[in-house]
Amino acid sequence: GVAFFEEKLCAMCVRWLQDCVYTIRESAIANVRKLTELFGLEWAAAHLIPKVMATRQSSNYLFRLTALSTVSSLATVVGSDVLYGSLLPAVLGMVSDAVPNVRFNVAKTLQMLVPLLEPGLVASQVKPKLLELSEDHDKDVQYFAQ
């Protein structure tokens, strides 16, 4: 059950998000979503999501991209508390990433989240960040922030 998973497997699942092979990271994202659905949002919010969101601070930009993909995967299955309290702040915190590929994926992730967010929150937090990204020095970032 849950206790066995936490003790034996949780750390391994999070490590898979930082694997050097893309398909393993992709499968790990699907696993995180399935685990959230299986063990419940309360468990995931307490035990899994904080560890997953910590990957956004990795020195490897590929793992930061994986964190963004995980947000996109989880956004429709988590409640508004997790979306507003963990996922959205994690994405907003990545707007000034040093790597253009990460920044344009931040823009794509924010745009994907917009329909799930309250309009007031979009206006006050998301749109200003998208505007910032639309003025980025990198053309690809500008394009995806439009």
N, C-alpha and C positions, 0 to 999 in steps of 0.2 A: 504494500500500500504506500501511502504518502510517506510514512516514516522511513521505510526502506529506501524509497527513491531519494529522499533528502540526504540520507546517510551515505548511500552508495553511488548514486547516479547523477545527482544534480550538478555537481562540480564538473563531471565529464560532459554533460550536455552544454554547459556554458563554455567549456574549453573547445568544443566543436565549432562554436561561433568564431573562434580564432584559429581555425585550422588553415594551413597554407593552400589547401585545395578548395576551389570555389564550390564544387558540387557538395562537398561535406558541409560547408557553411550554409549553403542553400537548404540542405536537408535539416540542419540544426534549427534554422528559422522555422521550418514547418513543424519540427518537434516542439519548439517552444509554444507555438500556437496550440498544438494538440494537447500538450501538458496543461496549458491554461484552461482549455475547455474541459479536460478530464478531471483535474484536481480542484478546479474552481478558481474564481477570480480572487477571492480572499487569500487563498494559499499562494497563488502566483504573485499577487501584490506584495506579500510579505517575504517570500522566499526566492522567487525566480526573477521577477522583473528588475529589482535593484541590481542583481548580479549581471543581468543582460545589459542594462543601461550603463553599467560601468565600462563596458567595452567601447563606448563612444569616446573614451579618453585614451584609447590605445595610441601608441606611437605609430602604428601601422595604419595607413589610410584605408586599406582594404577592410580592416576590422571595424573602422568607423563607418564605412559604407554598410557593413553588415548590420550594425546597430540601427541605421536608418531603415534598412529593409525589414528588420524585426519590428520596428515601430509600425511600418505600413501593414505588416501581417497581423499585428496584434490590435490595431486601432479599432477594428470592427467587432472584436470579441470582448474587449475590456469595457468596463463602465466608465462613466464620465469622470469619476473620482481619479481613476488611474490615468485616463487620457489627459485630463487637465493637470493632475498633480505630478505625474512622472514622465509620460511620453512627450507631451508638447514641450515642457521645459527642456527636456533633453535635446529635442530638435532645434528649438530656438537658441540653445546654447552653442550650437554648432555652426551658426550663421557666419562666424568670422574664422572658420577653419582655414588653415594655411593652404590647403590643397583645393584647387578649383573644382575638381571632380566631386569632392565632398560637398562643396558649397552648392553646386548645381543639383546635387541629389537632395540637399536640404530643401531647396526650392521645390523640387518635384514632390517631396514628402509633405511639405506644408500645403501645397495645392491639393494633394490627395486628402489631407485632414480637414480642409475647409468645410466640406459638406457635413462633417461630423461635429463641428464646433458651433457654439452659440454665436450669432452674428456680432454681438458686442465684443466678444473675445477676438473674433477675426479682425474687426476694425481696430481694436486697441493693441493687439499683440502680433498678429500674423501679417496683416497688410504692411505695417511699417518695416518688418523684416524683409518681406518680398520686395518692397520698394528699395531698401538698402541693397539687396542682391541685384536688382535690375540696374543699378548704377555701378556694379562691380567692374573692375578693370578687365576681367576675362569675358570674352564674347559669349562663350557657352553658358556661363553663369547668368549673364544678362538675358539670354534667350529663354532659359528655363524658368526665370523669375517673372517673365511677362504674364 
